[in-house]
Amino acid sequence: MTTREPYSYVVLRYVHDILTGEFVNVGLIVVVPGRPLILTKARKTFGRIKNIFPDLDSEAYKGAIEAIERGMKGVERSLNSEGLFKGEKTAGDYARIALPLDDSSLQWSPVGAGLTSDPQKTFDQLYHRFITRYDRPSQRRRSDEDVWRPVEAKLKEQGVNISLETKRIHGSTDTVDFRHAWKNGRWHVYEPLSFDLAEADTIKDKARRWLGHLSAVKAGATEDVQVHFLVGRPQSSSLVPAYNNALDILRQIPFDNRVFEEDQIDEFVHEIEDEVRHHQGRVQ
């Protein structure tokens, strides 16, 4: 006969609004005092939470979770060295050692209990039930090259004979490489940028990096360059404001530059085609 042992557990909640009490479960502690054994896990990713609460402070959340994990590691070390289970404490007691009760956004649930013959299996079942049950499979995010691939197909379809190369633009203190470029009196450089990312801050940061990088290269640059960006949209409608902000950031780049969105790909390709046809007509 399989021996079943008593266990207790508490769930860690992220309370987004203390006044309304809205929360999402983000962590779990299970204690089996007879072993003794303590099992813990907290959600480090926050994509699902961000979908529910778009104004989530991502950095504050990550910092709070890291503090909880440090607290639980301290509890586990104390367990190993001092035998904390001698007092028959519950999961709630150990949880409050890691995170004392206060009015912060991370709160512990009431204590639950049961019997188990396999603590790890029970822990995994509880974690799925309380934490990951409603998670959706992660969406595949498109890369920069995914954004560029339809351009290559359309150029081929239109019979545009153009050989694009990598071009390095030099400034006095910095350089930048473009993956698709050709010269027609001046350099035309084309850069696909996927903003199909998971977080608003990540989208804006990507645009800021390009602004900062090209601003540095502009100082001292001697070649005549026109920059074309083709940008991919995020899948989540909640990220559209950040995406629009990123477009505005790109338009501030101090080179002659144009920004095309994916639904303007025909216009983008036609501009390349017109430039190539014009060049070919001049050299014939």
Backbone bond lengths (Angstrom), bond angles and torsions (degrees), N, CA, C in turn:
res aa  C-N    CA-C-N  psi(-1)  N-CA   C-N-CA  omega(-1)  CA-C   N-CA-C  phi
1 M - - - 1.463 - - 1.527 109.95 -
2 T 1.316 116.61 131.03 1.458 121.62 -178.90 1.524 110.29 -74.41
3 T 1.311 115.57 130.35 1.461 120.60 179.66 1.528 109.75 -78.55
4 R 1.313 114.82 130.97 1.464 120.18 176.93 1.521 108.40 -108.44
5 E 1.327 115.61 133.10 1.453 120.74 -175.84 1.526 110.23 -114.52
6 P 1.307 117.87 149.53 1.463 120.23 176.95 1.530 111.36 -72.52
7 Y 1.307 114.95 145.45 1.471 120.74 174.66 1.524 108.23 -140.88
8 S 1.306 115.78 161.92 1.462 121.67 172.79 1.522 108.68 -132.35
9 Y 1.324 115.61 159.45 1.464 119.25 -178.59 1.532 110.42 -149.66
10 V 1.313 115.13 156.46 1.464 122.25 170.09 1.520 108.11 -137.11
11 V 1.314 115.41 150.85 1.465 122.46 179.46 1.529 108.61 -108.67
12 L 1.325 115.62 135.16 1.464 121.01 175.56 1.521 109.07 -87.53
13 R 1.330 115.39 128.82 1.467 121.19 -177.43 1.527 110.48 -113.83
14 Y 1.311 115.74 137.46 1.460 120.21 167.69 1.519 106.84 -94.24
15 V 1.332 115.98 112.27 1.467 121.61 -179.42 1.525 107.53 -96.37
16 H 1.326 115.97 108.63 1.463 120.06 -174.24 1.517 112.12 -72.88
17 D 1.307 116.46 -37.39 1.464 121.14 -178.90 1.522 107.81 -132.72
18 I 1.303 116.55 111.13 1.460 120.96 -177.56 1.521 111.23 -61.47
19 L 1.333 117.16 -34.97 1.464 120.59 -176.91 1.528 111.81 -69.49
20 T 1.355 116.71 -44.45 1.464 119.65 -178.43 1.525 112.17 -85.89
21 G 1.335 116.63 -20.55 1.458 119.96 179.85 1.511 114.52 78.28
22 E 1.347 118.30 11.75 1.465 120.49 178.75 1.526 110.08 -66.97
23 F 1.329 116.99 133.48 1.461 119.13 -176.85 1.525 111.69 -147.93
24 V 1.342 114.57 164.11 1.460 123.75 173.68 1.523 107.21 -131.76
25 N 1.333 117.28 136.59 1.459 121.29 177.72 1.522 110.06 -74.17
26 V 1.347 116.28 130.86 1.466 119.20 -174.80 1.529 113.71 -131.57
27 G 1.324 118.92 -2.02 1.459 118.76 -178.99 1.515 111.92 -163.20
28 L 1.343 116.38 168.44 1.470 121.26 -175.54 1.528 110.11 -149.68
29 I 1.330 115.18 140.88 1.464 122.42 171.11 1.522 107.98 -126.64
30 V 1.316 115.98 129.60 1.474 121.95 175.01 1.531 107.98 -123.18
31 V 1.320 115.55 133.03 1.463 121.99 179.94 1.529 109.27 -122.28
32 V 1.334 116.14 128.17 1.470 122.45 173.48 1.533 106.08 -116.63
33 P 1.319 118.83 94.18 1.468 121.51 -171.61 1.521 114.07 -64.86
34 G 1.328 117.69 -26.08 1.450 119.16 -177.73 1.517 114.38 -71.72
35 R 1.318 119.27 -15.36 1.473 121.72 -175.38 1.539 113.94 -76.97
36 P 1.332 121.86 -56.00 1.465 130.21 -8.56 1.535 110.54 -80.49
37 L 1.351 116.12 151.84 1.458 120.77 -175.84 1.520 109.32 -151.44
38 I 1.323 115.72 137.79 1.459 121.45 172.93 1.522 108.10 -131.31
39 L 1.315 116.98 130.35 1.461 123.39 179.92 1.524 108.40 -120.81
40 T 1.327 116.32 134.19 1.467 120.16 -177.66 1.526 110.28 -139.55
41 K 1.321 115.67 152.14 1.457 121.08 173.91 1.522 108.34 -163.64
42 A 1.339 116.30 140.35 1.464 121.46 177.20 1.515 109.58 -131.83
43 R 1.316 115.66 147.45 1.463 121.13 -179.75 1.523 109.80 -75.59
44 K 1.338 115.87 118.72 1.460 119.86 178.67 1.520 112.25 -88.57
45 T 1.331 117.47 -32.89 1.456 120.81 178.14 1.524 109.32 -80.70
46 F 1.323 115.92 152.90 1.462 118.51 -174.85 1.525 113.11 -133.15
47 G 1.354 115.97 21.56 1.455 119.00 179.93 1.522 112.53 -59.92
48 R 1.355 116.96 -46.16 1.465 119.81 -179.69 1.523 110.96 -65.39
49 I 1.334 116.84 -40.00 1.464 120.30 178.92 1.523 109.75 -63.07
50 K 1.342 116.36 -40.64 1.465 121.27 -179.76 1.529 110.69 -64.44
51 N 1.339 116.53 -34.10 1.468 119.17 177.22 1.521 111.39 -65.47
52 I 1.335 116.00 -35.45 1.461 120.35 -179.78 1.526 111.14 -79.69
53 F 1.347 115.40 -41.96 1.465 121.57 -178.21 1.527 108.14 -124.07
54 P 1.348 118.90 86.06 1.469 121.66 -174.70 1.530 114.07 -58.76
55 D 1.344 117.52 -24.84 1.461 119.65 -179.02 1.525 112.77 -91.09
56 L 1.339 117.15 18.49 1.463 121.34 177.14 1.529 110.42 -55.28
57 D 1.327 116.39 133.48 1.467 121.79 173.32 1.533 107.14 -82.16
58 S 1.324 116.29 96.92 1.464 121.35 -172.07 1.522 112.27 -60.30
59 E 1.325 116.43 -44.53 1.461 119.67 -177.52 1.520 111.28 -66.09
60 A 1.327 117.28 -40.43 1.463 120.55 178.88 1.528 110.44 -65.02
61 Y 1.338 116.21 -39.46 1.461 119.67 178.98 1.525 110.87 -63.98
62 K 1.335 116.39 -47.45 1.463 119.37 -179.88 1.522 111.21 -60.25
63 G 1.332 116.68 -40.69 1.452 120.36 178.96 1.520 112.10 -63.69
64 A 1.333 116.89 -39.95 1.460 120.84 -179.89 1.525 111.26 -67.39
65 I 1.336 117.54 -42.06 1.462 121.08 178.84 1.522 110.69 -64.56
66 E 1.319 116.24 -41.25 1.471 119.18 178.06 1.524 111.15 -62.52
67 A 1.343 116.82 -36.72 1.466 120.11 177.72 1.527 110.60 -66.06
68 I 1.340 117.03 -40.09 1.459 120.84 177.38 1.533 110.48 -61.73
69 E 1.325 116.27 -45.15 1.470 119.77 -179.21 1.528 111.09 -62.53
70 R 1.330 116.55 -39.76 1.468 119.04 176.97 1.530 110.38 -63.41
71 G 1.340 115.82 -40.06 1.457 119.53 178.50 1.513 112.62 -63.24
72 M 1.349 117.01 -40.73 1.454 120.09 -179.21 1.528 111.62 -70.88
73 K 1.330 117.14 -34.00 1.461 119.11 175.65 1.523 110.31 -64.41
74 G 1.342 115.28 -36.16 1.458 118.60 176.12 1.512 111.94 -64.82
75 V 1.335 116.75 -39.29 1.470 120.86 177.22 1.524 110.26 -63.50
76 E 1.340 116.44 -44.13 1.470 119.89 -179.52 1.529 111.03 -63.31
77 R 1.338 116.66 -40.02 1.467 119.31 178.34 1.534 110.91 -64.07
78 S 1.336 115.57 -40.53 1.462 119.09 178.07 1.518 111.48 -64.69
79 L 1.348 115.52 -37.33 1.463 120.20 177.66 1.523 110.39 -60.61
80 N 1.331 115.57 -45.93 1.463 119.64 -177.32 1.524 112.66 -67.21
81 S 1.327 116.00 -34.94 1.465 118.66 -174.48 1.522 113.67 -93.98
82 E 1.347 118.31 -25.97 1.456 120.63 -172.42 1.522 114.05 -121.11
83 G 1.332 117.56 -7.87 1.452 119.10 -179.67 1.512 112.85 64.01
84 L 1.312 116.68 59.47 1.463 121.14 -174.67 1.523 113.62 -64.70
85 F 1.318 118.47 -17.60 1.459 119.73 -175.75 1.536 112.75 -75.48
86 K 1.320 117.43 -4.26 1.461 118.99 -177.85 1.521 111.75 -59.03
87 G 1.343 116.15 -27.98 1.464 118.67 -178.62 1.513 113.57 -88.39
88 E 1.349 117.73 7.38 1.464 121.90 -179.83 1.532 111.47 55.40
89 K 1.314 115.53 44.61 1.460 119.25 179.38 1.528 110.32 -74.17
90 T 1.328 116.03 155.30 1.469 121.52 177.06 1.519 109.86 -93.00
91 A 1.326 114.41 173.91 1.462 119.44 176.48 1.521 111.23 -59.00
92 G 1.326 116.37 -33.95 1.464 120.20 178.60 1.517 112.60 -62.73
93 D 1.334 117.13 -37.17 1.463 120.56 178.98 1.528 111.00 -64.03
94 Y 1.339 116.04 -44.88 1.461 119.43 179.50 1.526 111.31 -69.56
95 A 1.329 116.59 -35.32 1.463 120.16 178.24 1.520 110.65 -61.01
96 R 1.332 116.75 -40.22 1.464 119.75 -178.06 1.526 112.16 -73.86
97 I 1.335 117.22 -18.65 1.466 119.58 171.60 1.528 109.36 -70.51
98 A 1.347 116.27 -43.02 1.465 120.93 179.74 1.519 111.54 -71.45
99 L 1.327 117.08 -38.11 1.468 122.35 -178.92 1.523 108.50 -144.23
100 P 1.318 117.58 99.05 1.472 120.55 178.32 1.519 111.06 -60.21
101 L 1.313 116.51 152.23 1.459 121.31 177.72 1.521 109.98 -65.15
102 D 1.320 116.47 127.30 1.467 121.73 176.01 1.525 107.57 -153.11
103 D 1.320 116.94 -163.93 1.467 119.71 -178.41 1.522 111.71 -104.03
104 S 1.349 117.51 27.54 1.468 121.05 179.92 1.528 110.19 -77.81
105 S 1.332 115.34 177.44 1.466 119.96 -177.65 1.521 112.64 -77.17
106 L 1.327 119.13 -12.89 1.456 122.11 176.68 1.526 109.69 -103.36
107 Q 1.325 116.01 122.77 1.462 121.88 -174.84 1.529 109.63 -134.27
108 W 1.327 116.36 153.99 1.463 121.96 176.85 1.521 110.36 -95.51
109 S 1.322 115.47 143.91 1.463 121.18 174.74 1.528 109.82 -76.57
110 P 1.335 117.84 168.61 1.475 119.29 168.60 1.531 110.33 -59.10
111 V 1.309 116.90 157.10 1.458 122.13 -178.43 1.526 110.79 -74.67
112 G 1.338 116.18 134.51 1.456 122.21 172.36 1.520 109.23 -111.07
113 A 1.329 117.19 163.77 1.470 120.13 -176.79 1.515 110.36 -149.56
114 G 1.326 115.42 163.58 1.456 121.20 177.79 1.509 110.63 -175.89
115 L 1.343 115.53 -168.23 1.463 122.33 178.02 1.526 108.46 -120.77
116 T 1.319 117.02 143.17 1.464 120.66 -178.92 1.525 110.84 -142.76
117 S 1.340 115.29 144.38 1.467 121.04 171.18 1.525 110.57 -105.15
118 D 1.350 115.95 -7.74 1.466 121.72 -179.10 1.530 107.38 -143.98
119 P 1.343 118.48 89.99 1.465 121.22 -174.87 1.527 114.11 -56.63
120 Q 1.332 118.30 -42.20 1.459 119.60 -178.38 1.525 111.22 -65.39
121 K 1.321 116.62 -41.61 1.464 119.81 178.33 1.523 110.33 -64.10
122 T 1.317 116.44 -42.48 1.470 120.27 178.15 1.521 110.36 -62.48
123 F 1.333 116.45 -43.02 1.467 120.27 178.37 1.530 110.32 -59.12
124 D 1.338 117.30 -47.82 1.463 121.04 -179.12 1.526 111.50 -61.16
125 Q 1.338 116.71 -39.56 1.463 120.40 178.57 1.524 111.53 -65.52
126 L 1.316 116.04 -42.43 1.461 120.03 179.23 1.532 110.98 -66.86
127 Y 1.334 116.27 -39.30 1.464 119.39 -179.69 1.526 110.44 -64.22
128 H 1.322 115.51 -40.79 1.471 118.57 176.80 1.526 110.74 -65.71
129 R 1.314 116.41 -43.91 1.468 120.58 -177.32 1.523 111.88 -62.44
130 F 1.335 116.85 -43.32 1.458 119.98 -172.96 1.527 114.07 -96.58
131 I 1.333 118.62 -27.49 1.464 119.97 -169.87 1.520 113.15 -111.03
132 T 1.328 118.39 -48.63 1.474 120.15 -169.20 1.524 114.16 -110.68
133 R 1.293 118.41 3.60 1.464 121.26 -173.49 1.522 113.07 -55.42
134 Y 1.323 117.37 -38.84 1.465 120.26 -174.98 1.530 112.75 -104.57
135 D 1.324 116.09 15.26 1.466 118.82 176.05 1.520 109.80 -67.07
136 R 1.302 115.28 141.58 1.466 120.90 173.80 1.523 108.91 -96.49
137 P 1.340 116.92 150.72 1.468 118.12 174.49 1.523 109.82 -57.07
138 S 1.310 116.58 140.76 1.458 120.37 -177.72 1.530 110.13 -64.91
139 Q 1.322 114.56 138.59 1.454 119.70 179.65 1.521 110.17 -77.67
140 R 1.324 115.75 144.11 1.458 118.98 175.01 1.520 108.75 -74.95
141 R 1.312 115.30 124.77 1.456 120.79 179.07 1.521 109.81 -89.85
142 R 1.323 116.25 137.23 1.461 119.85 -178.91 1.528 110.43 -79.28
143 S 1.308 115.96 140.96 1.455 122.46 178.94 1.525 110.04 -88.60
144 D 1.335 115.53 173.36 1.462 120.22 175.20 1.529 110.93 -58.43
145 E 1.331 116.37 -41.79 1.466 119.37 -179.20 1.520 112.09 -68.08
146 D 1.343 117.30 -28.82 1.469 119.34 174.31 1.526 110.57 -63.25
147 V 1.318 116.70 -35.43 1.469 121.40 178.33 1.528 110.47 -70.01
148 W 1.337 116.56 -34.78 1.455 120.31 -176.45 1.532 112.96 -79.52
149 R 1.313 117.43 -28.15 1.469 121.19 -172.18 1.538 113.20 -54.51
150 P 1.343 120.01 -43.35 1.477 119.13 178.64 1.527 113.00 -63.61
151 V 1.329 117.24 -27.03 1.466 120.04 177.58 1.523 109.72 -64.97
152 E 1.323 116.61 -46.72 1.461 120.15 178.79 1.524 110.84 -58.97
153 A 1.338 115.62 -41.67 1.468 119.32 -178.91 1.525 111.11 -64.70
154 K 1.333 116.87 -41.66 1.464 120.16 -178.28 1.530 111.68 -71.03
155 L 1.322 117.26 -36.90 1.467 119.69 176.33 1.526 110.48 -61.99
156 K 1.322 116.07 -41.83 1.457 120.56 178.34 1.524 110.74 -65.55
157 E 1.323 115.26 -42.36 1.470 120.70 179.96 1.518 111.04 -62.07
158 Q 1.343 116.91 -37.01 1.465 121.55 -178.41 1.526 111.84 -83.13
159 G 1.330 116.97 -2.99 1.455 120.12 179.88 1.519 113.60 70.46
160 V 1.332 115.97 29.06 1.466 120.40 -179.12 1.522 108.55 -83.96
161 N 1.311 115.80 113.44 1.467 121.27 -177.27 1.525 108.94 -92.18
162 I 1.298 115.75 95.60 1.457 120.53 -178.38 1.522 108.82 -137.49
163 S 1.304 115.66 134.83 1.462 121.31 178.99 1.527 108.20 -106.25
164 L 1.312 115.38 106.89 1.459 120.32 -178.91 1.516 109.73 -91.13
165 E 1.306 116.23 144.22 1.452 122.22 -178.24 1.522 110.41 -133.44
166 T 1.322 115.79 168.91 1.456 121.14 173.64 1.524 108.83 -78.37
167 K 1.329 115.89 135.95 1.461 120.48 179.87 1.526 109.34 -128.02
168 R 1.315 115.28 129.62 1.464 121.08 175.32 1.527 108.97 -103.04
169 I 1.339 114.90 122.89 1.454 121.25 177.66 1.521 108.30 -98.96
170 H 1.344 115.65 128.28 1.457 120.80 -176.35 1.528 110.17 -103.81
171 G 1.329 115.94 133.23 1.448 121.94 167.02 1.510 108.69 -109.85
172 S 1.322 116.77 -173.15 1.462 119.20 -179.22 1.516 112.44 -74.01
173 T 1.349 116.96 -26.54 1.467 119.64 -177.56 1.519 113.95 -125.39
174 D 1.342 118.37 -4.84 1.466 119.63 -174.65 1.519 109.38 -154.53
175 T 1.332 115.87 166.81 1.464 122.35 175.79 1.527 108.49 -136.14
176 V 1.333 115.47 160.07 1.461 120.29 174.77 1.521 108.18 -142.85
177 D 1.336 115.85 140.23 1.466 121.84 179.07 1.525 110.36 -103.35
178 F 1.316 115.86 132.46 1.461 122.49 172.06 1.521 108.23 -109.22
179 R 1.314 116.37 138.93 1.461 120.68 -172.94 1.518 114.07 -84.20
180 H 1.337 116.96 -19.88 1.467 120.47 -175.67 1.530 107.64 -135.04
181 A 1.323 116.50 109.34 1.469 119.77 -175.76 1.526 110.72 -150.45
182 W 1.336 115.76 155.85 1.454 121.74 171.58 1.524 107.46 -155.23
183 K 1.341 115.87 162.85 1.460 120.53 -175.20 1.512 111.02 -115.84
184 N 1.319 114.64 130.34 1.456 122.84 177.06 1.530 106.11 -139.69
185 G 1.327 115.49 74.25 1.454 120.02 -171.98 1.518 110.12 79.98
186 R 1.296 116.23 -52.01 1.455 123.44 174.25 1.531 107.87 -121.80
187 W 1.312 116.71 163.42 1.458 120.32 176.75 1.529 110.10 -81.89
188 H 1.328 115.12 129.47 1.463 122.07 171.61 1.529 106.44 -106.96
189 V 1.314 116.17 118.75 1.465 120.13 -179.29 1.524 108.67 -118.06
190 Y 1.330 115.71 140.66 1.456 122.40 -175.44 1.528 109.01 -124.96
191 E 1.316 115.27 127.35 1.465 119.16 -177.37 1.527 110.38 -130.19
192 P 1.355 117.07 115.97 1.477 119.47 173.87 1.520 109.39 -80.67
193 L 1.310 116.04 136.95 1.474 121.55 178.29 1.518 108.82 -130.86
194 S 1.305 116.55 118.18 1.460 120.19 175.57 1.527 109.53 -90.72
195 F 1.326 116.07 120.70 1.460 121.56 171.98 1.529 109.92 -102.94
196 D 1.337 114.99 22.40 1.463 120.69 175.73 1.524 107.88 -80.79
197 L 1.326 115.10 69.27 1.457 122.45 -175.22 1.522 109.65 -115.58
198 A 1.323 115.96 174.40 1.461 120.03 -171.81 1.517 114.10 -92.09
199 E 1.344 117.86 -21.57 1.450 120.95 -172.87 1.524 110.95 -128.82
200 A 1.337 115.64 144.70 1.460 120.90 178.96 1.521 111.19 -61.12
201 D 1.326 117.02 -42.88 1.464 119.91 -178.37 1.526 111.34 -64.24
202 T 1.332 117.56 -35.67 1.455 121.39 179.46 1.522 110.93 -66.34
203 I 1.320 116.47 -38.71 1.464 121.32 178.16 1.528 110.07 -62.48
204 K 1.323 116.60 -49.81 1.465 120.04 -178.34 1.526 111.78 -67.55
205 D 1.333 116.26 -36.05 1.462 119.51 179.39 1.525 111.48 -63.68
206 K 1.336 116.75 -37.20 1.468 119.74 179.46 1.522 110.44 -63.17
207 A 1.330 116.60 -42.81 1.471 120.25 178.01 1.526 110.63 -66.73
208 R 1.336 116.93 -39.52 1.468 120.19 179.83 1.531 111.36 -63.48
209 R 1.344 116.31 -36.69 1.462 119.16 179.01 1.526 110.95 -61.96
210 W 1.343 116.20 -42.23 1.457 119.39 178.72 1.518 111.16 -66.79
211 L 1.321 117.44 -40.40 1.462 120.29 177.58 1.524 110.47 -61.74
212 G 1.328 116.79 -47.58 1.455 120.18 -179.24 1.518 112.61 -64.58
213 H 1.336 115.55 -42.56 1.462 120.51 -177.81 1.524 110.86 -64.54
214 L 1.325 116.73 -48.99 1.458 119.56 -176.98 1.524 112.07 -73.36
215 S 1.327 117.85 -27.04 1.467 120.14 174.41 1.521 109.96 -64.70
216 A 1.342 116.41 -39.08 1.461 120.56 178.31 1.526 110.99 -68.07
217 V 1.344 116.45 -38.90 1.469 120.14 -178.74 1.524 111.27 -71.66
218 K 1.320 116.91 -31.76 1.465 120.79 -178.40 1.520 111.11 -58.03
219 A 1.333 116.12 -36.69 1.469 119.39 178.81 1.523 109.28 -68.44
220 G 1.303 116.07 110.69 1.460 120.82 178.27 1.507 114.88 94.69
221 A 1.319 118.65 -4.53 1.472 120.33 179.22 1.531 109.86 -68.08
222 T 1.308 116.30 134.77 1.466 120.58 -176.18 1.527 112.90 -109.53
223 E 1.326 118.18 -14.83 1.460 120.65 -177.27 1.525 110.94 -90.91
224 D 1.315 115.08 148.01 1.463 121.62 177.08 1.528 108.41 -81.34
225 V 1.324 117.18 117.21 1.462 121.70 -172.88 1.524 110.07 -131.93
226 Q 1.317 115.84 134.72 1.462 121.20 169.23 1.523 107.86 -114.46
227 V 1.329 115.78 126.40 1.463 122.09 -176.19 1.523 109.31 -103.00
228 H 1.346 115.56 130.66 1.460 121.59 175.54 1.535 108.15 -118.54
229 F 1.312 117.06 126.67 1.458 121.62 173.79 1.523 109.53 -108.76
230 L 1.333 116.17 134.75 1.462 121.60 169.31 1.519 106.32 -114.74
231 V 1.338 116.92 118.91 1.466 120.04 -169.41 1.530 111.15 -115.24
232 G 1.333 114.68 141.63 1.457 122.34 178.39 1.525 110.91 -100.65
233 R 1.306 116.76 139.29 1.455 122.68 -177.09 1.532 111.50 -80.31
234 P 1.335 117.66 155.34 1.473 120.76 172.04 1.520 110.16 -73.42
235 Q 1.312 116.81 155.44 1.456 120.93 179.84 1.529 112.41 -75.26
236 S 1.330 116.39 -31.89 1.463 120.06 -176.49 1.525 110.70 -85.20
237 S 1.330 116.11 128.76 1.466 120.41 179.00 1.525 111.70 -64.36
238 S 1.333 117.38 -25.04 1.464 120.36 179.88 1.527 112.17 -67.81
239 L 1.347 116.73 -16.91 1.460 121.20 -178.67 1.531 112.92 -96.46
240 V 1.322 117.47 0.26 1.462 120.68 -178.59 1.529 112.37 -61.18
241 P 1.348 120.00 -41.12 1.472 118.08 176.85 1.526 112.94 -58.42
242 A 1.325 117.53 -41.44 1.467 120.62 177.73 1.526 110.39 -65.28
243 Y 1.326 116.50 -38.65 1.465 121.81 177.85 1.524 110.72 -61.93
244 N 1.335 117.13 -45.84 1.463 120.65 179.11 1.529 110.85 -62.99
245 N 1.328 115.92 -37.61 1.459 120.34 176.07 1.526 110.68 -63.03
246 A 1.337 116.89 -39.67 1.464 121.50 178.57 1.531 110.83 -62.65
247 L 1.337 116.87 -39.62 1.474 119.86 177.59 1.524 110.58 -61.59
248 D 1.330 116.69 -42.52 1.466 120.27 178.72 1.534 111.05 -62.70
249 I 1.335 116.31 -37.73 1.461 120.32 178.38 1.523 110.55 -63.97
250 L 1.340 116.90 -44.76 1.470 120.50 -179.93 1.528 111.40 -61.11
251 R 1.325 116.48 -35.70 1.476 119.82 -177.66 1.527 111.83 -69.88
252 Q 1.315 117.64 -12.05 1.469 121.34 178.11 1.530 112.40 -87.17
253 I 1.328 117.14 -5.57 1.468 120.47 -178.99 1.531 109.09 -60.22
254 P 1.341 117.41 130.40 1.466 120.60 -168.89 1.528 116.21 -80.08
255 F 1.308 118.31 22.31 1.460 122.45 168.49 1.525 107.89 -101.24
256 D 1.338 116.34 163.88 1.460 119.73 167.30 1.521 106.21 -62.27
257 N 1.311 117.28 109.59 1.468 118.33 -174.06 1.518 111.41 -139.01
258 R 1.324 114.01 151.61 1.460 121.63 175.98 1.521 108.24 -130.05
259 V 1.332 115.19 142.46 1.459 121.44 -178.69 1.522 108.55 -118.28
260 F 1.342 116.22 121.09 1.457 122.42 179.47 1.526 108.98 -113.56
261 E 1.317 116.34 136.52 1.457 120.33 172.66 1.533 108.75 -89.97
262 E 1.333 114.76 164.76 1.474 119.38 -175.39 1.518 113.31 -57.50
263 D 1.338 117.09 -35.44 1.460 117.82 -179.00 1.537 111.70 -75.32
264 Q 1.328 116.42 -0.44 1.466 121.82 174.72 1.535 110.98 -106.06
265 I 1.332 115.91 20.10 1.468 118.96 -174.17 1.528 111.66 -62.64
266 D 1.348 118.14 -34.19 1.465 119.43 178.15 1.522 110.69 -64.10
267 E 1.327 116.38 -42.49 1.465 120.49 177.14 1.524 110.76 -63.27
268 F 1.335 115.61 -40.30 1.462 121.61 178.70 1.522 111.08 -61.12
269 V 1.320 116.40 -48.34 1.468 120.82 -179.33 1.522 110.63 -67.47
270 H 1.331 117.78 -39.59 1.458 120.25 -179.91 1.522 111.05 -63.64
271 E 1.330 117.12 -34.74 1.464 119.66 177.83 1.531 110.29 -65.45
272 I 1.331 116.16 -43.01 1.470 118.98 176.61 1.528 109.86 -61.79
273 E 1.337 115.76 -44.76 1.467 120.74 -178.80 1.525 111.00 -60.80
274 D 1.335 117.63 -44.22 1.466 120.85 -179.82 1.522 111.07 -62.81
275 E 1.335 116.74 -41.08 1.462 120.31 179.73 1.525 110.82 -64.66
276 V 1.345 115.95 -41.53 1.469 120.07 -179.81 1.522 110.29 -66.93
277 R 1.346 118.43 -46.13 1.460 121.45 -179.53 1.531 110.38 -61.44
278 H 1.339 115.55 -41.36 1.475 119.53 -179.90 1.524 109.68 -63.33
279 H 1.319 116.44 -42.59 1.473 120.72 -179.95 1.530 110.81 -64.29
280 Q 1.336 115.92 -43.11 1.448 119.92 -178.47 1.525 111.30 -65.67
281 G 1.349 115.37 -35.06 1.456 118.98 177.78 1.509 112.53 -67.29
282 R 1.315 116.51 -32.70 1.470 120.26 -179.17 1.526 111.62 -74.68
283 V 1.334 117.36 -32.71 1.457 118.83 -174.93 1.532 112.72 -89.14
284 Q 1.328 117.66 -9.17 1.469 119.79 179.45 1.528 111.36 -76.56
